[in-house]
Amino acid sequence: MSDTRLVRVWRGDADDGELVDFRVEVNEGEVMLDVLHRIQATQAPDLAVRWNCKAGKCGSCSAEINGRPRLLCMTRMSVFTEYDELVVTPLRTFPVIRDLVTDVSFNYAKAREIPSFTPPADLAPGEYRMAQVDVERSQEFRKCIECFLCQDVCHVVRDHEENKEAFAGPRFLMRVAELEMHPLDVADRVPAAQDEHGLGRCNITKCCTDVCPEGIKITDNALIPMKERVADRRYDPLVWLGRTISRRRGA
């Protein structure tokens, strides 16, 4: 069974653009990426859209549908009624290259700012040991496919371009949290989380968790625990006293 739907797609580049209307056939079981491919095949062969696996695992086909960040390949057309307006636009937080393709290099720059896993110097490869509970905690964060939907929806950078230099965004604050919680990582990442990656700018609205296609509880399991570690380190008087005594004993 098929019907014809009106789909409005943003066309343009970094300098100018507009929404263009397409009437396109939609078949039962299709996703939005199928519809865009049909538009490419029948009406707009130069339509630019980024995609790769079409299985919700590469994170390439990120865009916004009716203003909500989504994966095009995981958004079934059946979730929209015949009365719903369908507007497909590029990720708003990042510069447009052409049509639905955006420049997400901001995210790769932030990734490079985070020091890599730092194991104990006295452990050789093959000697690492972890408890299962620690494996499970880290595994949730490792499910990230780097679609950058959480980065796109985070209003700290979405609505304030000036924050980008000082704020890593939820995806990379989650990476810092993953390493900080890793029992074999010996680097102290708490000061950097606050001072270099902008953890204090996050006001835990949970919008990043809401759009994550992998269902990662970014806010509850990564950002809030890191905020608690920062608060304990800087503002808990007992922790401050213990660290002060330890420093004096080591002097």
N, CA and C of each residue as an Amber inpcrd file, in Angstrom:
protein
   753
   0.8480000  -1.1910000   0.0000000   0.0000000   0.0000000   0.0000000
   0.8870000   1.2460000   0.0000000   0.5200000   2.2240000  -0.8040000
   1.3110000   3.4470000  -0.8890000   0.3850000   4.6450000  -0.9840000
   0.9210000   5.7980000  -0.6640000   0.1920000   7.0420000  -0.8520000
   1.1870000   8.1310000  -1.2120000   0.6920000   9.2890000  -1.5090000
   1.5460000  10.4170000  -1.8850000   1.5290000  11.4320000  -0.7540000
   2.7200000  11.8510000  -0.3360000   2.8440000  12.8080000   0.7530000
   3.6230000  14.0300000   0.2910000   3.3240000  15.1380000   0.9390000
   4.0950000  16.3590000   0.7040000   5.2340000  16.4030000   1.7210000
   6.4730000  16.4490000   1.1990000   7.6500000  16.5280000   2.0540000
   8.4080000  17.8080000   1.6960000   8.6400000  18.6370000   2.7000000
   9.3780000  19.8840000   2.5020000  10.8230000  19.6480000   2.9290000
  11.7600000  19.8630000   2.0290000  13.1730000  19.5810000   2.2680000
  13.9770000  20.8760000   2.1060000  14.8640000  21.1010000   3.0670000
  15.7080000  22.3000000   2.9730000  16.7720000  22.1050000   1.9130000
  16.8360000  23.0570000   0.9750000  17.8570000  23.0270000  -0.0790000
  18.6560000  24.3120000  -0.0160000  19.9720000  24.1880000  -0.0760000
  20.8030000  25.3720000  -0.0850000  22.1980000  25.0730000   0.4090000
  22.9400000  26.1400000   0.7170000  24.3030000  25.9870000   1.2100000
  24.5220000  26.9460000   2.3680000  25.7840000  27.1940000   2.6900000
  26.0810000  28.0380000   3.8460000  25.6330000  29.4780000   3.6520000
  25.4500000  29.9110000   2.4200000  25.0950000  31.3030000   2.1470000
  23.5950000  31.5490000   2.0700000  22.8620000  30.5820000   1.5360000
  21.4320000  30.8100000   1.3290000  20.7230000  29.4830000   1.1180000
  19.4220000  29.4700000   1.3630000  18.6540000  28.2620000   1.1460000
  17.1870000  28.4770000   1.4400000  16.3860000  27.4670000   1.1300000
  14.9450000  27.5570000   1.3680000  14.3510000  26.1530000   1.4040000
  13.1330000  26.0710000   1.9090000  12.4060000  24.8040000   1.9000000
  11.7770000  24.6080000   0.5270000  11.9690000  23.4170000  -0.0230000
  11.4170000  23.0790000  -1.3330000  10.4060000  21.9500000  -1.1510000
   9.2440000  22.0920000  -1.7690000   8.1800000  21.1000000  -1.6300000
   8.3300000  19.9900000  -2.6600000   8.1800000  18.7510000  -2.1940000
   8.1970000  17.5920000  -3.0790000   6.9780000  16.7200000  -2.7660000
   6.2380000  16.3520000  -3.7990000   5.1910000  15.3490000  -3.6220000
   5.7830000  14.0120000  -4.0340000   5.7880000  13.0700000  -3.1020000
   6.5340000  11.8380000  -3.3200000   5.7340000  10.6390000  -2.8240000
   5.9110000   9.5390000  -3.5060000   5.2410000   8.2850000  -3.1200000
   5.8760000   7.7200000  -1.8500000   5.0410000   7.2880000  -0.9470000
   5.4980000   6.6600000   0.2960000   4.8490000   5.2980000   0.4090000
   5.6750000   4.2680000   0.5710000   5.1770000   2.9040000   0.6600000
   5.1860000   2.3980000   2.0960000   4.3800000   1.4120000   2.3560000
   4.2860000   0.8410000   3.6870000   5.6470000   0.2800000   4.1430000
   6.0290000   0.5950000   5.3760000   7.2780000   0.0790000   5.9400000
   8.4980000   0.9180000   5.6600000   8.3370000   2.0140000   4.9130000
   9.5020000   2.8250000   4.5690000   9.8810000   3.7880000   5.6950000
  11.1430000   4.2170000   5.6370000  11.6560000   5.2230000   6.5650000
  11.9140000   6.5070000   5.7760000  12.2060000   7.5720000   6.4960000
  12.3950000   8.8590000   5.8320000  13.5490000   8.8240000   4.8390000
  14.5800000   8.0560000   5.1270000  15.7000000   7.9780000   4.1850000
  15.2600000   7.3670000   2.8640000  14.3570000   6.3900000   2.8940000
  13.8080000   5.8250000   1.6520000  13.1240000   6.9110000   0.8280000
  12.3620000   7.7450000   1.4950000  11.6240000   8.8060000   0.8090000
  12.5890000   9.8100000   0.1820000  13.6380000  10.1670000   0.8980000
  14.6180000  11.1010000   0.3500000  15.3570000  10.4890000  -0.8340000
  15.6310000   9.1930000  -0.7590000  16.2660000   8.5250000  -1.9030000
  15.3390000   8.5300000  -3.1170000  14.0310000   8.3980000  -2.8830000
  13.0960000   8.4450000  -4.0160000  13.0450000   9.8480000  -4.6160000
  13.1460000  10.8500000  -3.7670000  13.2070000  12.2200000  -4.2810000
  14.4630000  12.4110000  -5.1250000  15.5890000  11.8570000  -4.6450000
  16.8240000  11.9180000  -5.4340000  16.6550000  11.2300000  -6.7880000
  15.9930000  10.0830000  -6.7740000  15.8830000   9.2640000  -7.9800000
  14.8960000   9.8310000  -8.9970000  13.9010000  10.5720000  -8.5330000
  12.8230000  10.9800000  -9.4350000  12.6890000  12.4800000  -9.6450000
  13.1860000  13.2940000  -8.6860000  12.9110000  14.7290000  -8.8000000
  14.1310000  15.6260000  -8.5900000  15.0320000  15.2420000  -7.7020000
  16.1590000  16.1290000  -7.3650000  17.4340000  15.3060000  -7.2410000
  18.0400000  14.9190000  -8.3620000  19.2190000  14.0570000  -8.3050000
  20.4200000  14.6940000  -7.6100000  20.4050000  16.0130000  -7.4370000
  21.5270000  16.6890000  -6.7870000  21.2720000  16.9410000  -5.3020000
  20.2080000  16.3790000  -4.7630000  19.9250000  16.5410000  -3.3320000
  21.0320000  15.8740000  -2.5140000  21.6360000  16.6390000  -1.6080000
  22.7380000  16.1260000  -0.7950000  22.2020000  15.6330000   0.5460000
  22.4490000  14.3720000   0.8340000  22.0760000  13.7890000   2.1190000
  23.1370000  12.7680000   2.4960000  23.6040000  12.8280000   3.7180000
  24.6740000  11.9290000   4.1630000  24.0580000  10.6600000   4.7680000
  24.5620000   9.4950000   4.3460000  24.1080000   8.2400000   4.9240000
  25.1390000   7.1620000   4.6110000  25.0260000   6.0310000   5.3010000
  25.9700000   4.9420000   5.0510000  25.3110000   3.5860000   5.2620000
  25.0490000   3.2170000   6.5200000  24.6460000   1.8290000   6.8060000
  23.1600000   1.5670000   6.6350000  22.3140000   2.5840000   6.8040000
  20.8490000   2.4440000   6.7680000  20.3540000   1.4050000   7.7840000
  21.0800000   1.3010000   8.9000000  20.7050000   0.3480000   9.9410000
  20.7830000   0.9580000  11.3350000  20.9180000   2.2660000  11.4140000
  20.9460000   2.9310000  12.7020000  22.2060000   2.6950000  13.5060000
  23.3140000   2.3990000  12.8280000  24.5500000   2.0940000  13.5620000
  25.7390000   2.9590000  13.1730000  25.6340000   3.6940000  12.0910000
  26.7830000   4.5170000  11.6860000  26.6280000   5.9700000  12.1210000
  25.4100000   6.4120000  12.3660000  25.1740000   7.7830000  12.8010000
  25.3040000   8.8270000  11.7130000  25.3990000   8.4020000  10.4540000
  25.6790000   9.3570000   9.3700000  24.4740000  10.2050000   8.9750000
  23.2800000   9.6260000   9.0160000  22.1160000  10.2880000   8.4110000
  21.3550000  11.1660000   9.3970000  22.0570000  11.8240000  10.2780000
  21.4120000  12.7180000  11.2350000  20.8470000  13.9430000  10.5260000
  19.6220000  14.3040000  10.9020000  18.9760000  15.5020000  10.3810000
  17.8690000  15.8740000  11.3600000  17.0700000  16.8500000  10.9930000
  15.9360000  17.2270000  11.8330000  14.6480000  17.0600000  11.0500000
  13.6840000  16.4090000  11.6630000  12.3720000  16.2160000  11.0550000
  11.3560000  16.9280000  11.9290000  10.7010000  17.9260000  11.3400000
   9.7710000  18.7710000  12.0990000  10.4400000  19.3610000  13.3350000
  11.7300000  19.7000000  13.1860000  12.4680000  20.3610000  14.2500000
  13.0900000  19.4400000  15.2770000  12.8520000  18.1310000  15.1790000
  13.4010000  17.1930000  16.1470000  14.5860000  16.4420000  15.5390000
  15.7400000  16.4400000  16.1990000  16.8810000  15.6760000  15.6870000
  16.5710000  14.1720000  15.6460000  16.7990000  13.5690000  14.4890000
  16.5040000  12.1460000  14.3080000  17.5130000  11.5320000  13.3380000
  17.5720000  10.1920000  13.3520000  18.2510000   9.4580000  12.2860000
  17.2270000   9.2200000  11.1780000  17.5690000   9.6150000   9.9630000
  16.6380000   9.4480000   8.8500000  16.3120000   7.9870000   8.6050000
  17.2850000   7.1060000   8.8320000  17.0820000   5.6920000   8.5310000
  16.2960000   4.9590000   9.6190000  16.0740000   5.5930000  10.7590000
  15.3400000   4.9520000  11.8510000  14.0000000   5.6430000  12.1240000
  13.6400000   6.5800000  11.2740000  12.3700000   7.2870000  11.4410000
  11.3600000   6.7320000  10.4580000  10.4780000   5.8830000  10.9370000
   9.4810000   5.2520000  10.0790000   8.4080000   6.2610000   9.6880000
   8.0070000   6.2020000   8.4410000   6.9690000   7.1020000   7.9640000
   5.6380000   6.8240000   8.6470000   5.4760000   5.6340000   9.1770000
   4.2210000   5.2770000   9.8310000   3.9850000   6.0380000  11.1310000
   5.0290000   6.6920000  11.6760000   4.8220000   7.4490000  12.9160000
   4.1450000   8.7900000  12.6380000   4.0270000   9.1730000  11.3680000
   3.3730000  10.4230000  10.9980000   2.0040000  10.1240000  10.4020000
   1.0220000  10.9120000  10.7620000  -0.3000000  10.7590000  10.1750000
  -0.3570000  11.4930000   8.8460000  -1.4080000  11.2590000   8.1160000
  -1.5500000  11.9120000   6.8150000  -1.7350000  13.4220000   6.9470000
  -2.0330000  13.8730000   8.1460000  -2.2370000  15.3040000   8.3700000
  -0.9750000  16.0040000   8.8800000   0.0480000  15.2370000   9.2330000
   1.2730000  15.8320000   9.7490000   2.0700000  16.5020000   8.6400000
   2.5750000  17.6840000   8.9510000   3.5070000  18.3250000   8.0370000
   4.8530000  17.6280000   8.1650000   5.5310000  17.4170000   7.0490000
   6.8320000  16.7530000   7.0560000   7.8810000  17.7360000   6.5390000
   8.7150000  18.2070000   7.4530000   9.7500000  19.1860000   7.1100000
  11.1010000  18.6050000   7.5080000  11.9770000  18.4210000   6.5420000
  13.2960000  17.8420000   6.7880000  14.3440000  18.9340000   6.6070000
  15.1190000  19.1610000   7.6670000  16.1280000  20.2260000   7.6490000
  17.4550000  19.6920000   8.1920000  18.5520000  20.3590000   7.9010000
  19.8550000  19.9090000   8.4270000  19.9630000  20.1830000   9.9240000
  20.9430000  19.5540000  10.5710000  21.2060000  19.8000000  11.9850000
  21.4600000  21.2810000  12.1910000  20.6890000  21.8820000  13.0890000
  20.7300000  23.3400000  13.2090000  21.9990000  23.8550000  13.8850000
  22.5990000  23.0360000  14.7190000  23.7260000  23.5030000  15.5250000
  25.0140000  23.6360000  14.7300000  25.0940000  22.9550000  13.5650000
  26.3490000  22.9180000  12.8160000  26.2060000  23.5980000  11.4560000
  27.3180000  24.1290000  10.9280000  27.2410000  24.8530000   9.6520000
  26.7990000  23.9480000   8.5000000  25.9730000  24.4740000   7.6400000
  25.5020000  23.7280000   6.4730000  26.5840000  23.7030000   5.4040000
  26.8080000  22.5280000   4.8410000  27.6710000  22.4060000   3.6620000
  26.7980000  22.5240000   2.4140000  25.8380000  21.6190000   2.3070000
  24.8370000  21.6930000   1.2320000  23.6290000  20.8460000   1.5900000
  22.4690000  21.3960000   1.3900000  21.2040000  20.7010000   1.6500000
  21.1520000  20.1480000   3.0770000  21.1010000  18.8170000   3.2190000
  20.9690000  18.2070000   4.5380000  22.3110000  17.8100000   5.1450000
  23.3970000  18.1550000   4.4770000  24.7380000  17.7810000   4.9490000
  25.3580000  18.9480000   5.7170000  25.7740000  18.6730000   6.9470000
  26.3730000  19.7160000   7.7810000  27.8300000  19.3920000   8.0980000
  28.5440000  20.4160000   8.4930000  29.9520000  20.2830000   8.8810000
  30.0090000  19.9930000  10.3800000  30.2840000  18.7520000  10.7350000
  30.3080000  18.3480000  12.1470000  31.7360000  18.2460000  12.6740000
  32.6770000  18.9330000  12.0500000  34.0710000  18.8480000  12.4770000
  34.2810000  19.3860000  13.8890000  33.3740000  20.2360000  14.3740000
  33.4230000  20.6900000  15.7690000  33.5470000  19.5070000  16.7140000
  32.8120000  18.4560000  16.4310000  32.7990000  17.2930000  17.3110000
  34.1300000  16.5500000  17.3060000  34.7630000  16.4650000  16.1660000
  36.0480000  15.7760000  16.0990000  37.1450000  16.6000000  16.7780000
  37.0120000  17.9160000  16.7080000  37.9600000  18.7720000  17.4210000
  37.8270000  18.5770000  18.9210000  36.5890000  18.4790000  19.4170000
  36.3710000  18.2510000  20.8430000  36.8760000  16.8810000  21.2630000
  36.7210000  15.8920000  20.4040000  37.1940000  14.5420000  20.7230000
  38.7060000  14.5230000  20.9290000  39.4180000  15.3090000  20.1170000
  40.8760000  15.3420000  20.2230000  41.3520000  16.0230000  21.5020000
  40.5020000  16.8020000  22.1340000  40.8910000  17.5050000  23.3550000
  40.8680000  16.6110000  24.5900000  40.2900000  15.4270000  24.4820000
  40.1540000  14.5380000  25.6330000  41.3080000  13.5440000  25.6420000
  42.1360000  13.5500000  26.6810000  43.2330000  12.5760000  26.7660000
  42.6930000  11.1510000  26.7260000  43.4120000  10.2780000  26.0570000
  42.9490000   8.9060000  25.8840000  43.0570000   8.0930000  27.1690000
  42.5500000   6.8930000  27.1310000  42.6060000   5.9590000  28.2540000
  44.0350000   5.8530000  28.7870000  44.1810000   6.0050000  30.0970000
  45.5010000   6.0070000  30.7280000  45.5780000   4.8890000  31.7680000
  46.1060000   3.7230000  31.4060000  46.1650000   2.5950000  32.3490000
  47.3300000   2.7580000  33.3290000  47.3310000   2.0030000  34.4110000
  48.4580000   2.0560000  35.3540000  49.7620000   1.6860000  34.6670000
  50.8280000   2.3790000  35.0060000  52.1170000   2.1520000  34.3510000
  52.6770000   0.7690000  34.6370000  52.2840000   0.1550000  35.7600000
  52.8520000  -1.1390000  36.1280000  52.0540000  -2.3210000  35.5810000
  51.0230000  -2.0510000  34.7520000  50.2450000  -3.1250000  34.1380000
  50.5700000  -3.2210000  32.6570000  50.8760000  -4.4240000  32.2140000
  51.1520000  -4.6530000  30.7970000  49.8670000  -5.0610000  30.0860000
  49.7840000  -4.8530000  28.7730000  48.6160000  -5.3400000  28.0290000
  48.3960000  -6.8290000  28.2990000  47.1600000  -7.1950000  28.5440000
  46.8350000  -8.5720000  28.8970000  46.6890000  -8.7880000  30.3910000
  47.1140000  -7.7930000  31.1750000  47.0010000  -7.8940000  32.6290000
  45.8380000  -7.0870000  33.1940000  45.1020000  -6.4210000  32.3200000
  43.9830000  -5.6090000  32.7950000  42.8720000  -6.5150000  33.3230000
  42.3180000  -6.1800000  34.4670000  41.2080000  -6.9390000  35.0460000
  40.1520000  -5.9520000  35.5380000  38.8790000  -6.2590000  35.2440000
  37.7700000  -5.4150000  35.6730000  36.6400000  -6.2750000  36.1960000
  35.8880000  -5.7650000  37.1470000  34.6910000  -6.4390000  37.6290000
  33.5730000  -6.2830000  36.5880000  32.6740000  -7.2360000  36.5460000
  31.6020000  -7.2100000  35.5510000  30.7410000  -5.9560000  35.6630000
  30.5180000  -5.4790000  36.8900000  29.6890000  -4.2890000  37.0530000
  30.3360000  -3.0790000  36.4020000  31.6710000  -3.0180000  36.4120000
  32.3710000  -1.9190000  35.7620000  32.3120000  -2.0400000  34.2460000
  32.3540000  -3.2750000  33.7600000  32.2160000  -3.5110000  32.3180000
  30.8530000  -3.0330000  31.8460000  29.8130000  -3.3840000  32.6030000
  28.4570000  -3.0110000  32.2090000  28.2520000  -1.5070000  32.2340000
  28.8330000  -0.8370000  33.2020000  28.6760000   0.6160000  33.2870000
  29.3460000   1.2920000  32.0900000  30.5330000   0.8610000  31.7460000
  31.2260000   1.4550000  30.6050000  30.5610000   1.0950000  29.2840000
  29.9950000  -0.1210000  29.2360000  29.4270000  -0.6010000  27.9800000
  28.2750000   0.2770000  27.5090000  27.4930000   0.8180000  28.4390000
  26.3980000   1.6990000  28.0360000  26.9310000   2.8830000  27.2450000
  28.0010000   3.4930000  27.7170000  28.5580000   4.6560000  27.0340000
  29.2020000   4.2770000  25.7060000  29.7140000   3.0560000  25.6230000
  30.3710000   2.6020000  24.3920000  29.3710000   2.3080000  23.2750000
  28.0850000   2.3100000  23.5850000  27.0510000   2.1040000  22.5740000
  26.8980000   3.3180000  21.6570000  27.4890000   4.4300000  22.0250000
  27.3490000   5.6650000  21.2480000  27.7970000   5.4630000  19.8000000
  26.9580000   5.8700000  18.8410000  27.2930000   5.7400000  17.4240000
  27.7770000   7.0730000  16.8300000  27.9210000   8.0860000  17.6870000
  28.3860000   9.4100000  17.2710000  27.5570000   9.9780000  16.1230000
  26.2520000   9.9170000  16.3140000  25.3470000  10.5720000  15.3730000
  25.2910000  12.0660000  15.6250000  25.7070000  12.4760000  16.8300000
  25.7680000  13.8700000  17.2610000  24.4020000  14.5250000  17.3930000
  23.3580000  13.6980000  17.5360000  22.0360000  14.2660000  17.7980000
  22.0130000  14.9470000  19.1650000  22.7020000  14.3580000  20.1430000
  22.7490000  14.9780000  21.4730000  23.4760000  16.3090000  21.4170000
  24.5100000  16.3860000  20.6070000  25.2480000  17.6390000  20.4420000
  24.3540000  18.6910000  19.7750000  23.5710000  18.2370000  18.8140000
  22.7130000  19.1490000  18.0630000  21.6080000  19.7250000  18.9370000
  21.0010000  18.8890000  19.7840000  19.8480000  19.3420000  20.5590000
  20.2440000  20.1060000  21.8100000  21.4950000  19.9880000  22.2430000
  21.9430000  20.6600000  23.4690000  21.8840000  22.1730000  23.2810000
  21.0000000  22.8320000  24.0320000  20.7890000  24.2600000  23.8190000
  21.9850000  25.1060000  24.2460000  22.9100000  24.5290000  25.0160000
  24.1000000  25.2920000  25.4240000  24.9090000  25.6970000  24.1970000
  24.9590000  24.8150000  23.1820000  25.6480000  25.1780000  21.9380000
  24.6630000  25.4970000  20.8210000  23.4740000  24.9250000  20.8700000
  22.4870000  25.1580000  19.8130000  22.0610000  26.6210000  19.7560000
  21.8650000  27.2180000  20.9280000  21.3660000  28.5890000  20.9830000
  22.4330000  29.6220000  21.3070000  23.6620000  29.1470000  21.5630000
  24.7220000  30.0820000  21.9640000  26.0260000  29.6850000  21.2750000
  26.2320000  30.1900000  20.1100000  27.4150000  29.8610000  19.3210000
  28.6990000  30.1710000  20.0840000  28.6480000  31.1940000  20.9190000
  29.8480000  31.6000000  21.6530000  30.2950000  30.5710000  22.6830000
  29.4290000  29.6010000  23.0050000  29.7890000  28.5890000  24.0040000
  30.6180000  27.4410000  23.4240000  30.6690000  27.3350000  22.1180000
  31.2900000  26.1580000  21.5080000  32.7560000  25.9890000  21.8910000
  33.4640000  27.0820000  22.0380000  34.8890000  26.9750000  22.3530000
  35.1120000  26.3750000  23.7370000  34.2210000  26.6780000  24.6830000
  34.4330000  26.2720000  26.0750000  33.5820000  25.0900000  26.5030000
  32.7770000  24.5290000  25.6020000  31.8470000  23.4670000  25.9900000
  31.9780000  22.2870000  25.0430000  32.2870000  21.1080000  25.5980000
  32.4890000  19.9170000  24.7700000  31.1900000  19.3080000  24.2870000
  30.1000000  19.5260000  25.0190000  28.8150000  18.9360000  24.6610000
  28.6190000  17.5850000  25.3150000  27.3750000  17.0940000  25.3440000
  27.0650000  15.8660000  26.0810000  27.8030000  14.6320000  25.6010000
  28.0300000  14.5160000  24.2820000  28.6980000  13.3070000  23.8120000
  30.0980000  13.1910000  24.4230000  30.8260000  14.2880000  24.4890000
  32.2160000  14.2100000  24.9350000  32.3560000  14.3740000  26.4350000
  31.4050000  14.9990000  27.0900000  31.3770000  14.9460000  28.5470000
  31.0790000  13.5170000  29.0020000  30.2740000  12.8110000  28.2140000
  30.0250000  11.3980000  28.5000000  31.3070000  10.5830000  28.3400000
  32.1120000  10.9200000  27.3660000  33.3930000  10.2410000  27.1640000
  34.3280000  10.4860000  28.3560000  34.3480000  11.7270000  28.8370000
  35.1530000  12.0300000  30.0240000  34.6550000  11.2210000  31.2150000
  33.3320000  11.1400000  31.3780000  32.7520000  10.3810000  32.4820000
  33.0950000   8.9030000  32.3750000  33.0430000   8.3660000  31.1570000
  33.3750000   6.9490000  30.9530000  34.7940000   6.6540000  31.4180000
  35.7300000   7.5160000  31.0640000  37.1230000   7.2990000  31.4530000
  37.3250000   7.5350000  32.9480000  36.6660000   8.5480000  33.4880000
  36.7980000   8.8440000  34.9170000  36.2610000   7.6970000  35.7720000
  35.2260000   7.0220000  35.2820000  34.6250000   5.9100000  36.0330000
  35.3320000   4.5810000  35.7790000  36.2320000   4.5640000  34.8280000
  36.9270000   3.3240000  34.4760000  37.9020000   2.9570000  35.6000000
  37.8040000   1.7620000  36.1690000  38.6580000   1.4040000  37.3100000
  40.1410000   1.3020000  36.9770000  40.4760000   1.2190000  35.6970000
  41.8780000   1.0990000  35.3130000  42.4440000   2.3870000  34.7240000
  41.6410000   3.4490000  34.7000000  42.1350000   4.7220000  34.1870000
  42.6480000   5.5420000  35.3640000  43.9150000   5.9070000  35.3310000
  44.5330000   6.5750000  36.4760000  44.5960000   8.0960000  36.3260000
  44.1590000   8.6160000  35.2000000  44.1770000  10.0720000  35.0140000
  43.0860000  10.7190000  35.8570000  43.3720000  11.8790000  36.3970000
  42.3820000  12.6380000  37.1600000  41.6640000  13.5640000  36.1840000
  40.4390000  13.2260000  35.8410000  39.7090000  13.9680000  34.8090000
  38.6760000  14.9360000  35.3700000  38.5230000  14.9760000  36.6780000
  37.5080000  15.8350000  37.2850000  37.7930000  17.3180000  37.0430000
  39.0080000  17.8270000  37.3040000  39.2530000  19.2570000  37.0590000
  39.0450000  19.6480000  35.5980000  39.4960000  18.8110000  34.6820000
  39.3600000  19.1380000  33.2550000  37.9010000  19.1480000  32.8250000
  37.1010000  18.2370000  33.3900000  35.6830000  18.1980000  33.0340000
  35.0220000  19.5400000  33.2910000  35.3570000  20.1460000  34.4130000
  34.7590000  21.4250000  34.7830000  35.4430000  22.6040000  34.0940000
  36.7490000  22.6310000  34.1060000  37.4830000  23.8240000  33.6740000
  37.7580000  23.8690000  32.1770000  37.9470000  22.7020000  31.5450000
  38.3140000  22.6750000  30.1310000  37.1580000  22.2680000  29.2150000
  36.2940000  21.3910000  29.7120000  35.2270000  20.8640000  28.8610000
  33.8610000  21.4430000  29.1760000  33.7740000  22.3250000  30.1760000
  32.5500000  23.0920000  30.4010000  31.4090000  22.3610000  31.0590000
  31.7030000  21.3770000  31.9030000  30.6340000  20.6070000  32.5440000
  29.6540000  21.5090000  33.3010000  30.1530000  22.5770000  33.9120000
  29.2870000  23.4570000  34.6860000  28.2330000  24.1630000  33.8680000
  28.4140000  24.2440000  32.5560000  27.4230000  24.8990000  31.6950000
  26.2020000  24.0220000  31.4490000  26.3400000  22.7210000  31.6770000
  25.2150000  21.7960000  31.4720000  24.2160000  21.9750000  32.6040000
  22.9370000  22.2140000  32.2600000  21.9220000  22.3520000  33.3000000
  20.9250000  21.1900000  33.3120000  21.4070000  20.0380000  32.8780000
  20.7370000  18.7280000  32.9870000  19.2480000  18.7630000  32.6290000
  18.9310000  19.2960000  31.4630000  17.5510000  19.2800000  30.9870000
  17.1550000  17.9260000  30.4020000  18.1290000  17.0610000  30.1820000
  17.9240000  15.7060000  29.6510000  17.4830000  15.6950000  28.1870000
  17.6350000  16.7970000  27.4700000  17.2890000  16.7930000  26.0560000
  18.2120000  15.8790000  25.2660000  19.4670000  15.7390000  25.7110000
  20.4080000  14.8510000  25.0200000  19.9680000  13.3910000  25.1610000
  19.5500000  13.0100000  26.3590000  19.0560000  11.6540000  26.5820000
  17.8200000  11.3910000  25.7430000  16.9740000  12.3950000  25.6180000
  15.6920000  12.2430000  24.9280000  15.8550000  11.8890000  23.4570000
  16.9330000  12.3660000  22.8050000  17.0800000  12.1200000  21.3680000
  18.0610000  11.0000000  21.0460000  18.6950000  10.4030000  22.0540000
  19.7110000   9.3770000  21.7870000  19.0800000   8.1320000  21.1800000
  19.4600000   7.7470000  19.9600000  18.8590000   6.5670000  19.3220000
  19.2730000   5.2570000  19.9680000  20.3340000   5.2640000  20.7660000
  20.7810000   4.0620000  21.4560000  20.2180000   3.9560000  22.8700000
  19.4380000   4.9380000  23.2730000  18.8210000   4.8940000  24.5950000
  19.8020000   5.0530000  25.7460000  20.9360000   5.6830000  25.5030000
  21.9190000   5.8970000  26.5680000  21.3910000   6.9670000  27.5250000
  21.4570000   6.7020000  28.7950000  21.0160000   7.6800000  29.7950000
  22.1720000   8.6480000  30.0680000  22.4060000   9.5210000  29.1200000
  23.5590000  10.4150000  29.1600000  23.5390000  11.2860000  30.4120000
  22.3920000  11.8670000  30.6880000  22.3010000  12.7900000  31.8150000
  22.4170000  12.0670000  33.1500000  21.5880000  11.0470000  33.3360000
  21.5180000  10.3680000  34.6340000  22.7810000   9.5820000  34.9690000
  23.3580000   8.9210000  33.9690000  24.4630000   8.0030000  34.2520000
  25.8490000   8.5760000  33.9750000  25.9220000   9.6940000  33.2810000
  27.2400000  10.2750000  32.9710000  27.3810000  11.6990000  33.4990000
  26.4830000  12.5880000  33.0930000  26.6690000  14.0020000  33.4100000
  26.4180000  14.3150000  34.8830000  25.3370000  13.7890000  35.4310000
  25.0540000  14.0540000  36.8460000  26.1220000  13.4440000  37.7550000
  26.5460000  12.1840000  37.5500000  27.6360000  11.6550000  38.3890000
  28.9190000  12.4840000  38.2990000  29.2260000  13.0100000  37.1070000
  30.4180000  13.8500000  36.9930000  30.2370000  15.1710000  37.7360000
  29.0440000  15.7330000  37.6680000  28.7760000  16.9500000  38.4290000
  28.9230000  16.6870000  39.9260000  28.4820000  15.5200000  40.3740000
  28.6130000  15.1730000  41.7920000  30.0770000  15.0410000  42.1910000
  30.8940000  14.4930000  41.3070000  32.3220000  14.3600000  41.6090000
  32.9950000  15.7300000  41.6940000  32.5950000  16.6240000  40.8050000
  33.1370000  17.9760000  40.8650000  32.7110000  18.6610000  42.1630000
  31.4270000  18.5240000  42.5150000  30.9270000  19.1560000  43.7370000
  31.6150000  18.5960000  44.9730000  31.7970000  17.2620000  45.0000000
  32.4870000  16.6510000  46.1400000  33.9110000  17.1820000  46.2550000
  34.5900000  17.2550000  45.1390000  35.9860000  17.6680000  45.1300000
  36.1440000  19.1290000  45.5710000  35.2400000  19.9870000  45.1130000
  35.4470000  21.4200000  45.3050000  34.6720000  22.0250000  46.4750000
  33.5600000  21.3800000  46.8330000  32.6980000  22.0630000  47.7970000
  32.3730000  21.2530000  49.0500000  32.6890000  19.9600000  49.0860000
  32.4350000  19.1630000  50.2830000  33.5520000  19.4310000  51.2960000
  33.2470000  19.9760000  52.4670000  34.3120000  20.3380000  53.4200000
  35.0940000  19.1310000  53.9370000  34.4390000  17.9750000  54.0630000
  35.1450000  16.7900000  54.5530000  36.1280000  16.2810000  53.5040000
  35.7010000  16.2960000  52.2400000  36.6150000  15.8850000  51.1770000
  37.7890000  16.8530000  51.0980000  37.4960000  18.1510000  51.1930000
  38.5730000  19.1510000  51.1620000  39.5610000  18.9190000  52.3040000
  39.0360000  18.6310000  53.5140000  39.8980000  18.4070000  54.6710000
  40.7680000  17.1650000  54.4670000  40.1510000  16.0870000  53.9580000
  40.9120000  14.8630000  53.7270000  42.0210000  15.0560000  52.7200000
  41.7400000  15.7940000  51.6210000  42.7630000  16.0340000  50.6030000
  43.8670000  16.9310000  51.1560000  43.4910000  17.8950000  52.0080000
  44.4850000  18.7890000  52.5930000  45.4440000  18.0220000  53.5150000
  44.8610000  17.1450000  54.3370000  45.6870000  16.3310000  55.2430000
  46.6160000  15.4210000  54.4550000  46.0730000  14.8140000  53.3920000
  46.8910000  13.9060000  52.5870000  48.0380000  14.6350000  51.9350000
  47.7970000  15.8440000  51.4390000  48.8770000  16.6160000  50.8230000
  49.9550000  16.9590000  51.8560000  49.5380000  17.3170000  53.0560000
  50.5120000  17.6750000  54.0900000  51.3340000  16.4880000  54.5370000
  50.7090000  15.3440000  54.6050000  51.4450000  14.1360000  54.9790000
  52.4560000  13.7360000  53.9160000  52.0890000  14.0160000  52.6730000
  52.9880000  13.6560000  51.5780000  54.0950000  14.6610000  51.3670000
  53.9790000  15.8130000  52.0300000  54.9730000  16.8680000  51.8440000
  56.2930000  16.4960000  52.5030000
